[in-house]
Amino acid sequence: MRIALCNEVIAPMPFPQQCEYAAKLGYDGLEIAPYTLSHEPHRLGVAQIAASRSAAEDAGVRITGLHWLLVKPAGLSISTRDDQVRARTVDVMRSLIEQCAELGGRYLVHGSPQQRRIDAGDTRAAALGRAQESFAAIAETAEKAGVVYCVEALAADQTPLINTIEEAARMVEAIGSRAVRTMLDCSAAGRMETAPLASLVDRWLPQGLIAHVQLNDRNRRGPGQGEQRFAPLIGALVRHGYSGDIAIEPFDYVPDGPGAAARAIGYVRGLLEALQRS
């Protein structure tokens, strides 16, 4: 179970410095938001991909995966009625899948709430259907690349589409590809789910539907900086033999990005050590 830091938390640092800082704190890797690397991340060249991978390897960390996929370029949507926009969006998704594999990552997390909204005058059902078609369209690319593409459930105040793990799971099951699965974002789950985090793991992980976990509190700070308690969640992951990655993803950086990253890794490593001793 590797622990990664979502790199936008320390994005003001140049990427090689991000890798070095994460390694010094004790992270195993970085989970990359592509927009932090380029304004057109789907068009990263071979040289930049190689340089990014080398920077991580030189620092002793891995690039574990990608998230926040569709922030850039502007104007993307998986749910719009505009066929041309959706086709362009799917092309970007496919490019990012291939880049993830080239960077050494093994998963992509599709959150991107602004890029899965409902067009004015449209219905939720129709928008949801088009979103599912977009995810189905990238399944073969993900299979060939050897990565897992995760449909992320997000809170209703962020997006009207796919707000619970059950909704994401139904979509994943309908697509029917082992390369398209869902994941657990603790902040979103803390605001949208009725069951505790550990119970969500107990329900969905044995079914093979949860392929990734992002740790953050419902207050959008790092794990350990709010009301949620993460020991039961970590315990459930260990109990079920989870071998995927967990990523630290705060949105509200307290006291700042580097400080939030440092506090979070200490908290999570402490939980893991306590479980190993018990």
N, C-alpha and C positions, 0 to 999 in steps of 0.2 A: 504494500500500500504506500505509494509515493505521495508526498505532500508538495503541492505546487503553489506558487504565488501568481495571482492574476497580475500581469505586468503593468496594467494601466495604473495600479496603485503607486508605482514608482516611475511612471512614464516620463517625468521631466528629466530623468537621467538618460544619457545615451545608452543604447541597448547593451553594449559590452559591460557597462557599469551596472546595469540592472542585473545581469547575470552574476557578476562578482558579488554584488550586495546580497542577492538571494542566497548564494552559496555560503557566504560568511554567516548568515543568519541560521543556516541549517536546513534550507529548503532543498528538496530533491530536483526541482525543476521550475520552469516558468510556463504558465498558460497564457498564450499570446492573444491579445485583441489586435487583429490585423491592422486596424486603422492607426495604431501607434507606430507602425513600421512605414506606412506610406498613405498618401491621399488616394492612391489607386492600388490597394493591396492585392487585388486580383491580378495585377500585372507586374508583380515582383519578378525581376529578372533572375536568371540562374546565378549570377554573381552575388546578388544581395541575399538570396536564399542560402547560398553556401556560406557567406560571411556571417549570417545570423546563426546558422547551425554551429559554425566553428567557434563563435563567441561563447555560446553556451558550453560546448565541449571543453574549451580552454579553461572556463571557470569551474568546471566539474559539475554542471547541472545539465538537465535535459529540457528540451522543449516538449512538454507533455501533450499539448493540444492547442486548439484555437477556440475562442469564444467571441461574443459581440461581433458577429460576422458581417453584418450588412450596414454598419454605420456609414461606411464609405465604400464606393462612391455614392453620391446623393441620388435620390429618386427611385430606390429599389422597393419592391413589395412582393411578397409571396401570395397575397390575398386580393389584390386589386382586380377590377374587371378589365383593365387594360392588358390585352394579351401580349403586346410588345414589351411592356414593363416587366411582366411576369417572366417572359422568355429571357430577357436580359438578366433578371435576378437569378434565374436557374443557371445561366451561364457563369455568373459570378460564383455561385455556390459550388459548382463543379470545379472551377479554377481553384478555389480555396481548399477543397478536398484534396486535390492533387498537391497543392503547396504544403498542406499539413503533413502528408506522407513524406514529401521531400525534406521537410524540416525535422523529421524524426518523430512527429506527433502520432498519437494513436486514436484521437477522438476530436470531434468538433461539437461545440455546444451552440445550438441555434436558439438564442433568446431574441435579440433584436426586436423589441416590442413595437417601435415606431414603424417597422417595415412589415407588420402583419395586422394592420388596422382595418376597419370596415369602411369602405367608400360611402360617401353620402348617398342615401337612397338605396343602398344595398341591404341585404339581410345577413344576419350572422351565419345562418346555415350555408348560404351560398359562398360567403367569404371563407368559411371553414373548409368547405369542399375544395375550393381552389388552393388553399394552403396545403391541404393533404396531397393534392395533385403535384404541387411543387416539391414536396418532400419525396413523393414516390419517384419523381423524375430524376432525382440524384442518387437513388439507391444503388443502381448498377455501378455508377462511378465510385461510390464509397466501397462497394464490395471489391472492385478491381484494385483500388488503392490500398486495401487492407486496413481501413480505418472505420470507426463507428461514428455515425452522425446522430447526435442526440437532440430530440425535440424537447425544449425546455418549457415547463409550465411556469407562467409568471402571474403575478397578482393582477387583479382586475383593475387596479388603479394605474397599471402600466399599459395594459392591452386588453381588448375585449375577447381575444381569441386564445384558447388553450390556457386555462387558469388553474387546473388541478392535474395532478399526476394521472388520475383516472382518465381525464380527457385526452391527455397525451398518450397514455397506454392504449386507449381504444384506437387512436389514429395509427400508432405504430403497428398494432395487430392487424389493422385493415391493410396496411402497406405490405406486411408479410415478408420483410427482409431483415436478416440478422444484422445487417449493417445500419439499420435505422432503428434506434431505440430511444428511451427517455432517460431522465436523470433527476436528481433531487437537488434543488436549490433551497437551502434552509430558510432564507429570508422570505421567499415567496411562499413556501410551505407553511411557515409560521403564521402567515397572514391569511392563507386561503384554505388550508386543510383543517379538518376537525380532529384528526388523529395525531398523536405525538410523532416526532421525527423517527424514533426507533420503531414504532409500529408501522410506519410507512415502509421502512426497510424490510421489516418482517413480512409485509404483504407483497411487495413488488420485486424485491431482489431475488427470491427463490424462483420467480417466474422468468428470470432472465431479462427483465425489462429495464431495470436501472443499471446504466453503464457508467455513471459518473456522479460525483457529489461535489457541490460547492458549499463551503462553510461561510455563513454570515448570519448575523442576528436579524430578527424581524425588524429591529430598529435601524437596519441597514449598516450597522457598524460591524467590526470584526467579531469572530466568535469569542465569547468571554467578555464582551463589552455591552451586554444587555441582559434581558431576563431569561433568554433561552439557555438551557443547560445541555451541553453537548456530550457529556460522558455516556448517557444511555445510547445515543446515536452511534458513537464510536464503538461502544460495546457490541451493538447489534451488527455493525459491519464486520467486526472481528469474529463474532459468533457464526456468521454466515460465510466466513472465509472470503470476504470481498478482496479481490486482487487488483481492482482498478485504482484510479488516482482520486485524491481529494484535493480540491483547490481552495485557497483562501481568497474570498472575493468581497471585501467590504466596499461600500459605496460612499459612506461618510467616514472620512479618514481622521481619526482622533488618536493622538494629537496632530498628526500629519501622516502622509503616505508612508514614509520610511518607519515612523514610530508605530503605526498601526500594523505594518508588516512584521516588525520585530515582536510586538506583543502577541500577535496571533500565533506565530510559530511556537513561541514558548508555551502558550496555553495548550495547544494541540499536542505538542511533544510530551508535555506533562501528563495529559490524559492517557496517551498511549503507554507511557512508562508505568503509570499506575495500574493500567489494565494488565500489563505484562507481569507485574509483581503479584497481582491478586490470584 
